[in-house]
Amino acid sequence: MSQPSQPPLLLRPTLDTKFHIDYEWWRRANRDVEVFLRDYLCPEHQQVVASGEEELAFDFVDPDTAEVRRIGGLQQVLMSHCARQPGYLTPDNTLVDSVFRMLLANGNAPISSAELSQRLGRPAQTILRTLSAPRVFKGIRPILEDG
């Protein structure tokens, strides 16, 4: 006689659970993240994109080899230039917007609610509750590992 199967254990995010922007979520939702990211560009790069005169590109210095390469893309420009401009991240940004901007600025390196709290000056528990809600905001999702 076979044993009844156990339902899968649901993993719940904790203060140490890392979050990231799930670009696959954007694809599944039939949303173009590149169009959305244009609003996050600094005024200089918004003009470049709006004019359509040149491809958005910048110099990237490899931190290991010091090799300089010309690369393009909104996400890279956001990370390397726009996110470093005054006014990119302000206390007036909503919590979700602040987290999204922080992830973009860090090249989408996963970050926990506790770390976000330190960087954004917002309560870690509030960040966790917001990002753990059933609704996914801007593709920000936890990285859950069953151990």
Backbone as numpy.savetxt, mean C-alpha at the origin, in Angstrom:
# Nx Ny Nz CAx CAy CAz Cx Cy Cz
-15.04 -46.38 9.58 -15.88 -45.20 9.58 -14.99 -43.96 9.58
-15.28 -43.03 8.71 -14.42 -41.85 8.60 -14.81 -40.80 9.63
-13.82 -40.05 10.02 -14.02 -38.97 10.98 -14.66 -37.78 10.27
-15.58 -37.07 10.94 -16.11 -35.86 10.31 -15.00 -34.83 10.17
-15.01 -34.17 9.05 -13.94 -33.19 8.83 -14.18 -31.95 9.68
-13.09 -31.43 10.17 -13.14 -30.21 10.98 -13.20 -29.00 10.06
-13.97 -27.99 10.43 -13.95 -26.78 9.61 -12.57 -26.14 9.70
-12.14 -25.47 8.64 -10.82 -24.83 8.69 -10.77 -23.78 9.79
-9.64 -23.73 10.44 -9.44 -22.75 11.50 -9.31 -21.37 10.88
-10.12 -20.45 11.34 -10.04 -19.09 10.83 -8.95 -18.33 11.55
-8.06 -17.77 10.79 -6.99 -16.97 11.38 -7.44 -15.53 11.47
-7.25 -14.94 12.61 -7.62 -13.55 12.80 -6.35 -12.72 12.90
-6.33 -11.59 12.24 -5.16 -10.72 12.34 -4.96 -10.23 13.78
-3.70 -10.06 14.14 -3.32 -9.52 15.44 -2.57 -8.22 15.20
-2.13 -7.58 16.27 -1.37 -6.34 16.14 -0.06 -6.54 15.39
0.43 -7.79 15.36 1.68 -8.07 14.66 1.49 -8.61 13.25
0.24 -8.83 12.84 -0.04 -9.29 11.48 0.35 -8.20 10.49
1.05 -8.58 9.46 1.48 -7.63 8.43 0.36 -7.43 7.40
0.23 -6.21 6.93 -0.73 -5.85 5.90 0.02 -5.36 4.67
-0.61 -5.50 3.52 -0.02 -5.02 2.26 -1.16 -4.67 1.30
-0.81 -4.03 0.20 -1.78 -3.76 -0.86 -1.81 -4.99 -1.75
-2.96 -5.61 -1.85 -3.14 -6.81 -2.66 -3.58 -6.34 -4.06
-2.62 -6.28 -4.98 -2.93 -5.80 -6.32 -3.83 -6.77 -7.08
-3.83 -8.01 -6.67 -4.74 -8.98 -7.27 -6.19 -8.61 -6.92
-6.44 -8.09 -5.74 -7.78 -7.63 -5.35 -8.27 -6.58 -6.34
-7.39 -5.67 -6.73 -7.77 -4.63 -7.70 -8.19 -5.27 -9.02
-7.45 -6.28 -9.48 -7.78 -6.96 -10.74 -9.12 -7.68 -10.63
-9.31 -8.40 -9.53 -10.58 -9.14 -9.34 -11.76 -8.19 -9.28
-11.56 -6.99 -8.75 -12.63 -5.99 -8.64 -12.79 -5.20 -9.94
-12.04 -5.57 -10.97 -12.07 -4.86 -12.26 -11.81 -3.36 -12.10
-10.83 -3.05 -11.27 -10.44 -1.66 -11.05 -8.99 -1.50 -11.46
-8.70 -0.38 -12.08 -7.35 -0.10 -12.55 -6.62 0.72 -11.50
-5.71 0.10 -10.79 -4.99 0.78 -9.72 -4.16 1.94 -10.27
-3.68 1.83 -11.50 -2.87 2.91 -12.09 -3.69 4.20 -12.21
-4.95 4.08 -12.59 -5.82 5.26 -12.69 -6.03 5.86 -11.30
-6.26 5.00 -10.32 -6.47 5.44 -8.94 -5.23 6.15 -8.38
-4.05 5.64 -8.70 -2.80 6.18 -8.16 -2.49 7.59 -8.65
-3.06 7.99 -9.75 -2.79 9.33 -10.29 -3.13 10.43 -9.30
-4.15 10.20 -8.46 -4.53 11.19 -7.45 -3.48 11.33 -6.35
-2.58 10.37 -6.24 -1.55 10.38 -5.21 -0.25 11.01 -5.69
-0.18 11.34 -6.94 1.02 11.97 -7.49 1.14 13.41 -7.00
2.36 13.88 -6.90 2.60 15.29 -6.56 2.16 16.14 -7.76
1.95 17.44 -7.56 1.50 18.30 -8.67 2.39 18.21 -9.91
3.70 18.14 -9.71 4.63 18.06 -10.84 4.34 16.83 -11.70
4.19 15.67 -11.06 3.96 14.44 -11.82 2.52 14.33 -12.32
1.58 14.98 -11.66 0.21 15.02 -12.18 0.19 15.76 -13.51
0.97 16.83 -13.61 1.06 17.58 -14.87 1.69 16.74 -15.97
2.73 15.98 -15.62 3.40 15.12 -16.60 2.41 14.09 -17.14
1.66 13.46 -16.25 0.68 12.45 -16.67 -0.44 13.09 -17.48
-0.93 14.25 -17.04 -2.03 14.92 -17.73 -1.63 15.37 -19.12
-0.39 15.79 -19.28 0.05 16.28 -20.59 0.23 15.14 -21.57
0.58 13.98 -21.05 0.78 12.81 -21.91 1.93 12.98 -22.88
2.75 14.01 -22.66 3.84 14.30 -23.59 5.02 13.36 -23.43
5.23 12.87 -22.23 6.37 11.99 -22.03 5.98 10.86 -21.11
6.71 9.78 -21.23 6.47 8.64 -20.36 6.99 8.98 -18.97
6.23 8.60 -17.95 6.62 8.84 -16.58 7.79 7.91 -16.24
8.95 8.50 -15.95 10.14 7.71 -15.65 11.03 8.48 -14.70
11.93 7.76 -14.04 12.86 8.42 -13.13 14.11 7.57 -13.00
15.14 8.15 -12.40 16.38 7.42 -12.14 16.24 6.64 -10.85
16.60 5.37 -10.90 16.58 4.50 -9.73 18.01 4.07 -9.43
18.45 4.28 -8.20 19.79 3.88 -7.78 19.66 2.60 -6.98
20.25 1.53 -7.49 20.21 0.24 -6.80 21.01 0.39 -5.50
20.38 0.11 -4.34 21.08 0.30 -3.07 22.26 -0.65 -2.86
22.27 -1.78 -3.56 23.36 -2.75 -3.40 24.53 -2.49 -4.33
24.22 -2.12 -5.60 25.28 -1.97 -6.59 25.59 -0.52 -6.95
24.73 0.41 -6.53 24.84 1.84 -6.87 24.65 2.09 -8.36
24.18 1.08 -9.08 23.89 1.24 -10.51 22.66 2.13 -10.67
22.74 3.09 -11.59 21.61 3.98 -11.87 20.90 3.48 -13.11
19.57 3.28 -12.96 18.75 2.83 -14.08 17.56 3.76 -14.23
17.09 3.91 -15.45 15.89 4.68 -15.74 14.71 3.72 -15.72
13.74 3.93 -14.81 12.57 3.06 -14.75 11.31 3.92 -14.74
10.19 3.33 -15.12 8.93 4.06 -15.20 7.88 3.48 -14.28
6.70 4.05 -14.36 5.57 3.53 -13.60 5.17 4.45 -12.47
3.86 4.54 -12.31 3.32 5.41 -11.27 3.75 4.99 -9.86
3.74 3.70 -9.60 4.09 3.24 -8.26 5.53 3.58 -7.90
6.43 3.44 -8.85 7.83 3.76 -8.58 8.01 5.26 -8.36
7.32 6.07 -9.15 7.42 7.52 -9.00 6.84 7.95 -7.66
5.72 7.34 -7.29 5.13 7.64 -5.99 6.12 7.34 -4.87
6.71 6.16 -4.93 7.62 5.72 -3.88 8.89 6.58 -3.83
9.47 6.84 -4.97 10.77 7.50 -4.99 10.71 9.02 -4.91
9.59 9.62 -5.31 9.55 11.07 -5.34 8.34 11.66 -4.62
7.16 11.35 -5.09 5.94 12.01 -4.60 5.71 11.78 -3.10
5.98 10.57 -2.62 5.77 10.27 -1.21 6.74 11.02 -0.31
7.78 11.57 -0.86 8.76 12.32 -0.08 8.48 13.82 -0.06
7.42 14.24 -0.74 7.08 15.65 -0.82 6.25 16.07 0.39
6.39 17.34 0.83 5.56 17.83 1.94 4.08 17.71 1.56
3.28 17.32 2.51 1.84 17.22 2.29 1.38 15.87 1.77
2.30 14.95 1.50 1.89 13.63 1.02 1.11 12.89 2.10
1.61 12.93 3.31 0.96 12.26 4.43 0.70 13.31 5.50
-0.58 13.56 5.78 -0.93 14.59 6.75 -1.91 14.03 7.78
-2.05 14.68 8.91 -3.03 14.24 9.92 -4.47 14.33 9.40
-4.70 15.09 8.34 -6.04 15.23 7.79 -6.46 14.05 6.92
-5.50 13.20 6.52 -5.84 12.02 5.73 -6.68 11.06 6.58
-7.62 10.37 5.94 -8.36 9.34 6.67 -7.39 8.23 7.06
-7.81 7.39 8.00 -6.96 6.30 8.45 -6.60 5.38 7.29
-7.59 4.96 6.51 -7.33 4.05 5.39 -6.41 4.72 4.37
-6.66 5.98 4.08 -5.82 6.70 3.12 -4.39 6.81 3.63
-4.23 7.06 4.93 -2.89 7.16 5.51 -2.14 5.83 5.40
-2.83 4.72 5.68 -2.21 3.40 5.58 -1.83 3.12 4.13
-2.75 3.41 3.20 -2.49 3.18 1.77 -1.27 3.99 1.33
-1.22 5.26 1.72 -0.09 6.12 1.36 1.22 5.59 1.96
1.16 5.11 3.20 2.35 4.57 3.85 2.85 3.33 3.10
1.93 2.46 2.73 2.32 1.26 1.98 2.92 1.63 0.63
2.33 2.59 -0.06 2.89 3.04 -1.34 4.30 3.61 -1.14
4.46 4.44 -0.13 5.75 5.08 0.12 6.84 4.06 0.44
6.44 2.93 1.02 7.40 1.89 1.40 7.49 0.78 0.37
7.03 1.04 -0.84 7.12 0.04 -1.89 6.27 -1.19 -1.61
5.21 -1.00 -0.85 4.28 -2.06 -0.48 4.93 -3.14 0.38
5.97 -2.77 1.10 6.56 -3.71 2.06 5.54 -3.94 3.17
5.22 -5.20 3.50 4.22 -5.48 4.53 4.58 -4.82 5.86
3.54 -4.34 6.55 3.73 -3.62 7.80 2.57 -3.95 8.74
2.85 -4.04 10.02 1.83 -4.41 11.01 1.09 -3.18 11.53
-0.04 -3.45 12.19 -0.81 -2.37 12.83 0.03 -1.66 13.88
0.83 -2.44 14.62 1.68 -1.85 15.65 2.69 -0.89 15.03
3.31 -1.30 13.92 4.29 -0.43 13.24 3.60 0.78 12.62
2.43 0.55 12.03 1.67 1.67 11.45 1.30 2.69 12.53
0.94 2.19 13.70 0.59 3.07 14.82 1.75 3.99 15.17
2.95 3.44 15.24 4.13 4.24 15.56 4.39 5.30 14.49
4.23 4.93 13.23 4.54 5.86 12.13 3.45 6.90 11.90
2.18 6.51 12.15 1.07 7.40 11.84 0.52 8.13 13.07
0.92 7.68 14.27 0.40 8.31 15.48 -1.07 8.03 15.69
-1.54 6.89 15.25 -2.94 6.47 15.43 -2.95 5.20 16.27
-4.04 4.95 17.01 -4.08 3.75 17.87 -3.99 2.46 17.06
-3.10 1.57 17.49 -2.88 0.30 16.78 -4.16 -0.54 16.73
-4.91 -0.54 17.82 -6.14 -1.34 17.87 -7.17 -0.82 16.85
-7.25 0.48 16.68 -8.16 1.06 15.69 -7.73 0.70 14.28
-6.45 0.76 14.03 -5.91 0.38 12.72 -6.25 -1.09 12.44
-6.00 -1.94 13.43 -6.27 -3.37 13.26 -7.75 -3.63 13.00
-8.62 -3.02 13.78 -10.07 -3.23 13.59 -10.50 -2.77 12.20
-9.99 -1.65 11.75 -10.37 -1.12 10.44 -9.89 -2.02 9.32
-8.63 -2.42 9.38 -8.06 -3.23 8.30 -8.51 -4.69 8.35
-9.06 -5.12 9.49 -9.53 -6.50 9.63 -11.02 -6.64 9.35
-11.67 -5.54 9.04 -13.11 -5.57 8.78 -13.40 -6.46 7.57
-14.62 -6.97 7.48 -14.98 -7.79 6.31 -14.80 -7.05 4.98
-15.05 -5.76 4.99 -14.87 -4.97 3.77 -13.38 -4.70 3.56
-12.93 -4.85 2.33 -11.53 -4.58 1.99 -11.45 -3.14 1.47
-10.60 -2.34 2.09 -10.42 -0.95 1.70 -9.17 -0.81 0.84
-9.34 -0.32 -0.38 -8.23 -0.02 -1.29 -7.27 -1.21 -1.46
-7.80 -2.42 -1.34 -6.98 -3.61 -1.53 -6.04 -3.92 -0.39
-6.15 -3.22 0.74 -5.27 -3.46 1.88 -5.76 -4.72 2.59
-4.90 -5.73 2.60 -5.28 -7.03 3.16 -4.18 -7.57 4.07
-4.57 -8.40 5.03 -3.58 -9.02 5.91 -2.86 -10.15 5.20
-1.67 -10.40 5.64 -0.92 -11.58 5.19 -1.05 -12.58 6.32
-1.96 -13.54 6.14 -2.23 -14.53 7.18 -1.52 -15.82 6.83
-0.80 -16.32 7.77 -0.06 -17.57 7.57 -0.58 -18.58 8.57
-0.96 -19.74 8.05 -1.34 -20.80 8.98 -0.07 -21.56 9.33
0.15 -21.60 10.60 1.43 -22.04 11.04 1.55 -23.42 11.40
